[in-house]
Amino acid sequence: MKNIYYSITVFILLAATSCEDWLTETPPASTSRSEYFTTGLAAVYATNAAYVPLQWEYNYTYFSEWFIGDVVSDDALKGGQNIGDMSDVYALENFKTTDNNGLLLDFYRAQYQGISRCNLALEEIPKMKNDSVLTTRLQSHLIGELKFLRALYYFRLVRVFGGVPWVDFVIESANDWQQARAGADAIYTHILNDLKDANGCLWKKSEYKEEDYGRATKGAAQSLLLKTNLYTHNYPEAKNWGDSIIDSNEYDLETNYANLFLYDNKEALVPVAGENGLESVFEIQFVDDATSDYGGSNGEGGNGYTRGTFTAILTRSRSSLLGGGWGFNKPTQNLYNEYETDDPRRDVTILNPDDSQMEKPDIEIYLGNRYLNRKTGMYTTNGDFVKLSHQSRGALNNKLIRYADVLLMYAEACCETDHLNEAKEALNKVRQRARGEDTSILPDFPYGAYADNKADLVKAVRHERRVELAMEGHRWFDLCRWGIAKATIDAYKDSESEEVQQQMAEFIAGKHELFPIPSQERDLNPMEQNQGY
C-alpha cells in the first residue's frame, strides 16, 4: 500500500539520506542506533525507509532506468527542445557519454543510499527482542523484505555499470569508505544469495492485508531470481523459478491490457485495473499529493514529470494553467513498425497524429516529432487527459515486475532448455490476452514468418517482449543480455532519420553495453573504470 513509506523520519536521519555520496556520510553513533531500535514499530519503519530510494525524484534519479532502458535502445528518442535539453540523456542516447554524466551519478548514489538503509536495518532487526508488534514471524519477514530490496538495488547497479563495490555492512569508519570493486559475476552471486534468503522469509501476496500491498512478496523474490538467472544464462535454474511462480497461482494476466495503464475518467486516481492488482508482482508506490515524489503523470493543468516516462505532449487547458510535459522519451518509428497489424497494444503504448487526443477542443498539443508515449498514466479510456489534484504528481505506480514479464521470461528459459511446448504455452497466453475477443488478429505461435522450430520461437519470444513491455524500461537491458546490442543499434541507426544518423556515435561492442563509473565516485573510492571510458 502507498502508506508504507510514511512515518520514517527518525530512521531516515539515522540512515543518512542526503544527496551526498554514500561513502562520505557520517555514520550513526552506536548509541543512536541502540536508542532507536528498541520497539517493533521501529523495525517496521526502518524497513519502510529502505523502499524510499526507489521513488526518489532528485535530479534524474527516478527516471534513469527509463532513459537508459528506453532511450538508449531502439524504442525511444530523447526528445525535448534541442540537444542541450537534458544533455546527459543526449550523451547516453548517442553513445557519447563520459564519466561526468549527472544522470549516472545520481542513479549510482541513489542505489547505494538504498543499500545503506538495508544494511543498517539488517544489522539491527535480527538483534531485536520480540514485542506486541515484532513477532518472530514478522521479524523474519522484514529481514526478507530487506534482503529483496538490497538485491534489487544491486541488480539495478550491475546491469548498468557491471561490477561495483559489494557492501553488506554499515560504514562506520573512514577506513571502510574505500571498498574494492567486485566483478559482475560476484555481484550476481550475492544477489542470488540475498534473493534465496528473501524467498525463504517472505509471504505470498495472498497472505498480505490490502493495506500492505506494495511490500516485497515471495513472488517478487522468485521473479527477480528468474530474471537474474536469465542475466547469468543459468536457464535451467531460471525455468525452475518460473515454474514456482506459475504453480503458485498467485498471479494472472488482467483481462484487458489497456486497463493496466488507462483511467476510467479524468478524476480517477488509479487505472481501470487498479494497482497492485492481479497482474502486479512488484510495484513502486506513488500517491497524488503535493509532497510525494514524482509519480503518476502530468495531465490537464500539470507541468512536471510523468510516471517515469516523460510525456512528449505539451498541454494547455484553455481555461486553466499552462502545463504539460517536456517532450522526452518518445517512441521511435522502429518501435511503431515492430507491432503486427491491428495489435491493440500499439495504440495503448503510442499516441500518433491520427488519435482523438489531437482534436480535443480544450487542449492544445505539441507533437514534436511523430509519436508520443502513451503509457504515462496521463490518459483515460475515452481519450481525456487525467486531471491531477497536484501539478506534476500523480498516483500511478511504476509496475516494476508484472506477470506478463514473468511469462515471457519463463518462455525464454523454456526455449533455452528445449521445453518448447511450455514456451509456446506461455508466449501464446500473452498474445491471447492482447487480442482479447478478436480472433482475427495476433494468432498463436507459429504464425506469419515464424515457423514451428526453436530458432523462430526464440525470435517470437523476443518480439513479444518488445511489444508487450514497450516503454517500460526493459528493451536496452534485453538487447545487452541477448548479446545483440551492437547489431540491433547499427540496424536501427541505418533505418532512422538523417538527424539520428548524424548524431549517434559508432556503437563499440565490449564498451557501450555498460556505462562509466562516475568520476566523483572514483575520486572518493579509487577503482578501475569500465573498458573504453
Protein Blocks (a to p, Z undefined) as FASTA:
>chain_A
ZZlmgoklmmmmmnopafbdfklpccddfklmmmmmmcfklmmmmmmmmmmmmmpcghjl
mmmmmmmmmmmmmmbcfbljblmnokllmmmmnopacfkbfklmmmmmmmmmmmmmmmmm
mmmmmmpccdfklgfklmmmmmmmmmmmmmmmmmmmmmmnopadddfbdcfbfklmpccd
ddfklmmmmmmmmmmmmmmmmccfklpcfklgoiacfklmmmmmmmmmmmnopaklmmmm
mmmmmmnomaccdfblklmmpcfblkbcbdfkoghilklmbdcdddddfkbccehiddeh
iabdcehiacfbdcddfklcceddehiaiacfklmmmpcghiaklmmmpccfkbmklmgf
kbccdekimbdcfklopacfkopacddfbghiafbdcdfbafklmmmmmmmmmmmnopak
lmmmmmmmmmmmmnmmalkgoiaddehjbccdfklmmmmmmmmmmmmmgonlpmmmmmmm
nopmmmmmmmmmmmmcfklmmmpccddehklmpccddfklmmmmgcdddehZZ
